Amino acid sequence: MLLGTWVVTESFERVAPTGRQLGSVLHRAQRPPDTLTEGPTSADGRRNGRLISCASGPTGGLVCKDAGPAPAFTDQVNSELASLKSYLVATLPLYQVAAAPGAGPGQCWRLLLAAPGYPSPPYGTRAVFCFDPATGAPSYSQIVRPEATDTTTAVDISATVSSADLTVDAAPASPGR
């Protein structure tokens, strides 16, 4: 997933134990080292060696700013892998992991919290992550926490990433800001 070239349109749904729901559509694109994750009210990514950060503007649309130089892409990937490894491969791992065939579209993995009582575990009490076999793109995830269950399902996956896929649909910044 971290090294593949892909663009994904995703449907996100959060369901609370009370039944209340929140949903949105997300756009994620990756053409290493450039990336973009864009939702209805925010976006972030890296482009041409710079980090970008965007939030809802006062009149709608996203307003973006340059958030400084991006770390070396290989350093970022290695850092993310080291974090994940620390959750899964340790004397007392935070999660147990197993293949989860049929859990969602693509190649799937199930994580089960192995350290009950851990405050705010990053992937909840249990989670499933699936990846498209052709691109490595995320195709499905479900993270279960006491306060809500988050489910993200890929609606469309493509291995062709255009410059437009990596560009935020932003409102112009106000003068003086």
C-alpha positions as a Markdown table, in Angstrom:
| # | Residue | x | y | z |
|---|---|---|---|---|
| 1 | Met | 0.0 | 0.0 | 0.0 |
| 2 | Leu | 2.7 | 2.5 | 1.0 |
| 3 | Leu | 4.7 | 2.0 | -2.2 |
| 4 | Gly | 2.0 | 1.4 | -4.8 |
| 5 | Thr | 0.6 | 3.9 | -7.4 |
| 6 | Trp | -3.2 | 4.1 | -7.0 |
| 7 | Val | -6.2 | 6.4 | -6.7 |
| 8 | Val | -9.2 | 5.3 | -4.6 |
| 9 | Thr | -12.6 | 6.8 | -4.0 |
| 10 | Glu | -13.9 | 5.6 | -0.7 |
| 11 | Ser | -17.2 | 5.6 | 1.2 |
| 12 | Phe | -16.7 | 6.2 | 4.9 |
| 13 | Glu | -19.3 | 5.4 | 7.6 |
| 14 | Arg | -19.1 | 5.8 | 11.3 |
| 15 | Val | -21.8 | 4.1 | 13.4 |
| 16 | Ala | -22.1 | 4.8 | 17.1 |
| 17 | Pro | -23.6 | 2.1 | 19.5 |
| 18 | Thr | -26.7 | 4.4 | 19.7 |
| 19 | Gly | -27.2 | 3.9 | 16.0 |
| 20 | Arg | -26.2 | 7.4 | 15.0 |
| 21 | Gln | -24.4 | 7.5 | 11.7 |
| 22 | Leu | -21.9 | 9.8 | 10.0 |
| 23 | Gly | -20.9 | 9.2 | 6.4 |
| 24 | Ser | -18.7 | 10.9 | 3.8 |
| 25 | Val | -16.8 | 10.2 | 0.6 |
| 26 | Leu | -13.0 | 10.3 | 0.6 |
| 27 | His | -10.5 | 10.6 | -2.2 |
| 28 | Arg | -7.0 | 9.2 | -1.8 |
| 29 | Ala | -4.3 | 9.2 | -4.4 |
| 30 | Gln | -0.7 | 8.0 | -4.3 |
| 31 | Arg | 2.1 | 8.2 | -6.9 |
| 32 | Pro | 5.2 | 7.9 | -4.8 |
| 33 | Pro | 6.5 | 10.1 | -3.4 |
| 34 | Asp | 3.4 | 12.3 | -3.9 |
| 35 | Thr | 0.2 | 11.6 | -1.9 |
| 36 | Leu | -3.2 | 13.2 | -1.3 |
| 37 | Thr | -6.0 | 12.4 | 1.1 |
| 38 | Glu | -9.1 | 14.6 | 0.6 |
| 39 | Gly | -12.4 | 14.6 | 2.4 |
| 40 | Pro | -15.3 | 17.0 | 2.5 |
| 41 | Thr | -13.7 | 19.4 | 5.1 |
| 42 | Ser | -10.0 | 18.7 | 5.0 |
| 43 | Ala | -7.1 | 17.5 | 2.9 |
| 44 | Asp | -3.4 | 16.7 | 3.4 |
| 45 | Gly | -0.6 | 15.2 | 1.4 |
| 46 | Arg | 2.8 | 15.8 | -0.1 |
| 47 | Arg | 3.6 | 17.1 | -3.6 |
| 48 | Asn | 6.9 | 18.0 | -5.1 |
| 49 | Gly | 8.7 | 17.5 | -1.8 |
| 50 | Arg | 6.4 | 19.8 | 0.2 |
| 51 | Leu | 3.6 | 19.0 | 2.7 |
| 52 | Ile | 0.2 | 20.5 | 2.1 |
| 53 | Ser | -2.6 | 21.0 | 4.7 |
| 54 | Cys | -6.1 | 22.2 | 3.9 |
| 55 | Ala | -9.2 | 22.9 | 5.9 |
| 56 | Ser | -12.6 | 24.3 | 5.3 |
| 57 | Gly | -12.5 | 28.0 | 4.5 |
| 58 | Pro | -14.9 | 30.7 | 5.8 |
| 59 | Thr | -16.9 | 30.7 | 2.5 |
| 60 | Gly | -16.8 | 27.0 | 1.8 |
| 61 | Gly | -14.3 | 25.0 | -0.1 |
| 62 | Leu | -10.8 | 24.1 | 1.1 |
| 63 | Val | -8.1 | 26.6 | 1.9 |
| 64 | Cys | -4.6 | 25.1 | 1.7 |
| 65 | Lys | -1.3 | 26.1 | 3.0 |
| 66 | Asp | 2.3 | 24.9 | 2.5 |
| 67 | Ala | 3.2 | 23.0 | 5.6 |
| 68 | Gly | 6.9 | 22.9 | 5.0 |
| 69 | Pro | 9.3 | 20.5 | 3.5 |
| 70 | Ala | 8.2 | 16.8 | 3.4 |
| 71 | Pro | 10.5 | 14.2 | 5.0 |
| 72 | Ala | 12.3 | 11.9 | 2.7 |
| 73 | Phe | 9.7 | 9.5 | 1.3 |
| 74 | Thr | 11.8 | 6.4 | 2.3 |
| 75 | Asp | 12.1 | 7.8 | 5.8 |
| 76 | Gln | 8.3 | 8.3 | 6.0 |
| 77 | Val | 7.6 | 4.8 | 4.8 |
| 78 | Asn | 10.2 | 3.3 | 7.2 |
| 79 | Ser | 8.7 | 5.2 | 10.1 |
| 80 | Glu | 5.1 | 4.0 | 9.3 |
| 81 | Leu | 6.4 | 0.4 | 9.0 |
| 82 | Ala | 8.3 | 0.7 | 12.3 |
| 83 | Ser | 5.2 | 1.9 | 14.1 |
| 84 | Leu | 3.1 | -0.9 | 12.7 |
| 85 | Lys | 5.8 | -3.5 | 13.5 |
| 86 | Ser | 5.9 | -2.2 | 17.1 |
| 87 | Tyr | 2.1 | -3.0 | 17.4 |
| 88 | Leu | 2.4 | -6.5 | 16.0 |
| 89 | Val | 5.9 | -7.9 | 16.6 |
| 90 | Ala | 7.0 | -7.5 | 20.2 |
| 91 | Thr | 7.4 | -9.5 | 23.4 |
| 92 | Leu | 3.9 | -8.3 | 24.3 |
| 93 | Pro | 2.3 | -7.2 | 21.0 |
| 94 | Leu | -0.5 | -4.8 | 21.1 |
| 95 | Tyr | -2.4 | -6.7 | 18.4 |
| 96 | Gln | -2.6 | -10.3 | 17.2 |
| 97 | Val | -2.8 | -10.5 | 13.4 |
| 98 | Ala | -4.2 | -13.2 | 11.1 |
| 99 | Ala | -5.3 | -13.5 | 7.5 |
| 100 | Ala | -9.0 | -12.8 | 7.1 |
| 101 | Pro | -10.1 | -14.3 | 3.8 |
| 102 | Gly | -13.6 | -13.2 | 2.8 |
| 103 | Ala | -13.7 | -10.3 | 5.2 |
| 104 | Gly | -13.8 | -7.8 | 2.4 |
| 105 | Pro | -12.6 | -7.2 | -1.2 |
| 106 | Gly | -9.0 | -8.1 | -1.8 |
| 107 | Gln | -6.3 | -9.5 | 0.5 |
| 108 | Cys | -7.4 | -9.0 | 4.1 |
| 109 | Trp | -5.9 | -9.0 | 7.6 |
| 110 | Arg | -7.6 | -9.1 | 10.9 |
| 111 | Leu | -6.2 | -7.4 | 14.0 |
| 112 | Leu | -7.4 | -8.3 | 17.5 |
| 113 | Leu | -6.3 | -6.2 | 20.5 |
| 114 | Ala | -4.0 | -8.4 | 22.6 |
| 115 | Ala | -3.5 | -5.9 | 25.4 |
| 116 | Pro | -7.0 | -5.2 | 26.9 |
| 117 | Gly | -7.0 | -2.1 | 29.0 |
| 118 | Tyr | -4.6 | -0.3 | 26.7 |
| 119 | Pro | -5.8 | 3.3 | 26.5 |
| 120 | Ser | -6.9 | 4.4 | 23.0 |
| 121 | Pro | -5.4 | 1.6 | 20.9 |
| 122 | Pro | -4.8 | 3.0 | 17.4 |
| 123 | Tyr | -6.9 | 0.3 | 15.6 |
| 124 | Gly | -9.5 | -0.1 | 18.3 |
| 125 | Thr | -10.4 | -3.5 | 19.9 |
| 126 | Arg | -10.5 | -5.2 | 16.5 |
| 127 | Ala | -10.0 | -4.2 | 12.9 |
| 128 | Val | -9.9 | -5.6 | 9.4 |
| 129 | Phe | -7.8 | -4.2 | 6.6 |
| 130 | Cys | -8.1 | -5.3 | 3.0 |
| 131 | Phe | -5.9 | -4.4 | 0.0 |
| 132 | Asp | -6.5 | -4.6 | -3.7 |
| 133 | Pro | -4.2 | -7.4 | -5.1 |
| 134 | Ala | -3.5 | -5.5 | -8.3 |
| 135 | Thr | -2.5 | -2.1 | -6.9 |
| 136 | Gly | -1.9 | -2.6 | -3.2 |
| 137 | Ala | -4.5 | 0.2 | -2.6 |
| 138 | Pro | -6.7 | 0.0 | 0.5 |
| 139 | Ser | -10.0 | -1.7 | -0.6 |
| 140 | Tyr | -11.8 | -2.1 | 2.8 |
| 141 | Ser | -11.3 | -1.4 | 6.5 |
| 142 | Gln | -13.3 | -1.7 | 9.6 |
| 143 | Ile | -12.1 | -0.5 | 13.0 |
| 144 | Val | -14.2 | -1.3 | 16.0 |
| 145 | Arg | -13.9 | 0.9 | 19.1 |
| 146 | Pro | -16.3 | 1.2 | 22.1 |
| 147 | Glu | -17.5 | 4.6 | 20.9 |
| 148 | Ala | -18.1 | 3.8 | 17.2 |
| 149 | Thr | -17.3 | 1.4 | 14.3 |
| 150 | Asp | -15.6 | 3.0 | 11.3 |
| 151 | Thr | -16.1 | 1.2 | 8.0 |
| 152 | Thr | -14.3 | 2.4 | 4.8 |
| 153 | Thr | -15.1 | 0.7 | 1.5 |
| 154 | Ala | -13.5 | 1.4 | -1.9 |
| 155 | Val | -16.0 | 2.5 | -4.5 |
| 156 | Asp | -13.4 | 2.8 | -7.3 |
| 157 | Ile | -9.8 | 1.9 | -7.5 |
| 158 | Ser | -7.4 | 2.7 | -10.4 |
| 159 | Ala | -3.7 | 2.2 | -11.0 |
| 160 | Thr | -3.6 | 5.3 | -13.2 |
| 161 | Val | -3.0 | 8.5 | -11.2 |
| 162 | Ser | -3.2 | 11.8 | -13.0 |
| 163 | Ser | -1.8 | 15.2 | -11.8 |
| 164 | Ala | -5.5 | 16.2 | -11.1 |
| 165 | Asp | -5.8 | 13.2 | -8.7 |
| 166 | Leu | -3.0 | 14.7 | -6.6 |
| 167 | Thr | -4.4 | 18.3 | -6.7 |
| 168 | Val | -6.7 | 19.6 | -4.0 |
| 169 | Asp | -9.9 | 21.2 | -5.2 |
| 170 | Ala | -9.3 | 24.3 | -3.1 |
| 171 | Ala | -10.8 | 27.8 | -2.8 |
| 172 | Pro | -8.4 | 30.7 | -3.3 |
| 173 | Ala | -6.9 | 32.0 | -0.1 |
| 174 | Ser | -8.1 | 35.3 | 1.1 |
| 175 | Pro | -5.6 | 38.2 | 0.7 |
| 176 | Gly | -3.5 | 38.8 | 3.7 |
| 177 | Arg | -3.8 | 35.2 | 5.0 |
